[in-house]
Amino acid sequence: MQQDIKEQLKNYKEEHVELSTNHSTKFENLLQQELHQPKQKKYNFKWLSVAASIVLLISLAIKFYPVNTVDDTPKVNEPTKLTLGTISPEFQTIENYYVNSINIEISQLDLNDENKELVDGYLLKITELTKEYKSLTKELNTKGVNDATIDALIRNLQLRLQLLKRLKKQLKQLKNLNTQTNETQII
């Protein structure tokens, strides 16, 4: 391959190219034009983001601005739904006590992976009792106030609270059992 190139170069004759006399000035002028060409203007789009923000704020203001609309449909006096608490102030106190106690017991549950199945089982029973409580409340509204329904509502609340207390007691026993087991393993 080297010899091929050498052979080709043997036959090469340099052509004599003459440059024009003002060649260097033309080159300098072209170079100056290229170097000092005005830079293209960069467009600043900050105004677009400001406009988009303003449009967003206006649309949110329109969406959430309170509008007083006139409702043409006549309002029908709906009968108030009866609950245990609306029957009398004493029942209101009883209902509040049990509901608050149930909520406190649920909030104080110590949930972890070890007792998840136990807690889920109890919470499933409590959910069923809550559904039954709602159906008893519907019955109270349809059949009217009677002692049997009121007693059933109160027993339902008591049973839910008892279940939660029993669950809390079993969780405490399970925790103590695990602590004792861990202590014996350490010794």
Secondary structure in CASP SS format (residue, H / E / C, confidence):
PFRMAT SS
TARGET T0000
AUTHOR 0000-0000-0000
METHOD secondary structure of the structure
MODEL  1
M C 1.00
Q H 1.00
Q H 1.00
D H 1.00
I H 1.00
K H 1.00
E H 1.00
Q H 1.00
L H 1.00
K H 1.00
N C 1.00
Y C 1.00
K C 1.00
E C 1.00
E C 1.00
H C 1.00
V C 1.00
E C 1.00
L C 1.00
S C 1.00
T C 1.00
N C 1.00
H H 1.00
S H 1.00
T H 1.00
K H 1.00
F H 1.00
E H 1.00
N H 1.00
L H 1.00
L H 1.00
Q H 1.00
Q H 1.00
E H 1.00
L H 1.00
H C 1.00
Q C 1.00
P C 1.00
K C 1.00
Q C 1.00
K C 1.00
K C 1.00
Y C 1.00
N C 1.00
F C 1.00
K H 1.00
W H 1.00
L H 1.00
S H 1.00
V H 1.00
A H 1.00
A H 1.00
S H 1.00
I H 1.00
V H 1.00
L H 1.00
L H 1.00
I H 1.00
S H 1.00
L H 1.00
A H 1.00
I H 1.00
K H 1.00
F H 1.00
Y C 1.00
P C 1.00
V C 1.00
N C 1.00
T C 1.00
V C 1.00
D C 1.00
D C 1.00
T C 1.00
P C 1.00
K C 1.00
V C 1.00
N C 1.00
E C 1.00
P C 1.00
T C 1.00
K C 1.00
L C 1.00
T C 1.00
L H 1.00
G H 1.00
T H 1.00
I H 1.00
S C 1.00
P H 1.00
E H 1.00
F H 1.00
Q H 1.00
T H 1.00
I H 1.00
E H 1.00
N H 1.00
Y H 1.00
Y H 1.00
V H 1.00
N H 1.00
S H 1.00
I H 1.00
N H 1.00
I H 1.00
E H 1.00
I H 1.00
S H 1.00
Q C 1.00
L C 1.00
D C 1.00
L C 1.00
N C 1.00
D C 1.00
E C 1.00
N C 1.00
K H 1.00
E H 1.00
L H 1.00
V H 1.00
D H 1.00
G H 1.00
Y H 1.00
L H 1.00
L H 1.00
K H 1.00
I H 1.00
T H 1.00
E H 1.00
L H 1.00
T H 1.00
K H 1.00
E H 1.00
Y H 1.00
K H 1.00
S H 1.00
L H 1.00
T H 1.00
K H 1.00
E H 1.00
L H 1.00
N H 1.00
T H 1.00
K H 1.00
G C 1.00
V C 1.00
N C 1.00
D H 1.00
A H 1.00
T H 1.00
I H 1.00
D H 1.00
A H 1.00
L H 1.00
I H 1.00
R H 1.00
N H 1.00
L H 1.00
Q H 1.00
L H 1.00
R H 1.00
L H 1.00
Q H 1.00
L H 1.00
L H 1.00
K H 1.00
R H 1.00
L H 1.00
K H 1.00
K H 1.00
Q H 1.00
L H 1.00
K H 1.00
Q H 1.00
L H 1.00
K H 1.00
N H 1.00
L H 1.00
N H 1.00
T H 1.00
Q H 1.00
T H 1.00
N H 1.00
E H 1.00
T H 1.00
Q H 1.00
I H 1.00
I C 1.00
END
